[in-house]
């Protein structure tokens, strides 16, 4: 039986059979931060991230949703509004989430939700390309935010 915990409108599902939380939230957060940093450096517009979230909700099955999201990401990249590095990170994360046994759509929603929030912060506080070279993206983001707040 699954137990649900709510964290800032993100539903994290605890699998009581294995006692683990899926996905690894820290990894999901770091991937969202690195994607947001790329998007900021490539001047991706916020509406592109909004469109990704909309596309994810369209199909009925999780697998269809992730495949459609991959196709849309590639389309937007070749058309120009989505940067290549940003798209590459998004595609890689879709592939990783696709490997999960369950909750694929929920986990992708978490990733895109985090991406949107962090992108908005990154644009405002001025994330630079050198900020991408980090072992701890969350620590880098928090440090940049604190500097911006001064």
C-alpha positions, 0 to 999 in steps of 0.5 A, a space after each residue: 500500500 502506498 502512503 502519500 506525503 505532500 511537499 509544496 504541491 509535489 506528491 512524493 510516493 513512499 513505496 512501503 514494500 521497499 521503504 524508499 521514496 521514488 524518485 531520488 528527490 535530490 537527484 531530481 532537484 539537481 537535474 532541474 537546477 542544471 536544466 534551469 541554468 542551461 535554459 537561463 544561459 540559452 535565453 529560453 523563454 518561460 513559455 517554453 517550460 510552460 508548454 512542456 508542462 501542458 504537453 505532459 498532461 495531454 495523453 492518457 498513458 504515462 508512456 505516451 506522455 513522455 514520448 510526446 514530450 520528447 517529440 515536442 522538445 526536439 521540435 522546439 529545439 530545431 525550430 529555435 525557441 528551446 536551446 540545444 543544451 537545455 533540450 539535451 538535459 530535458 531529453 536525458 531526464 525524460 529517458 531516466 524517468 522513462 526507466 522507472 516502473 511507476 509514477 513516471 508522469 508524476 515524477 516528470 511533473 515534479 521535474 518540470 515544476 522544479 525546473 519552472 520555479 528554479 528557472 524563474 529564480 535563475 533569470 532574476 538572480 543572473 545565473 552565469 555559464 560558469 555556474 553550470 560547473 558545479 558538484 552541488 547545484 543546489 548549494 550553488 543556487 542558494 549561494 547565488 540567491 543569498 548574494 542577490 538578496 544582499 
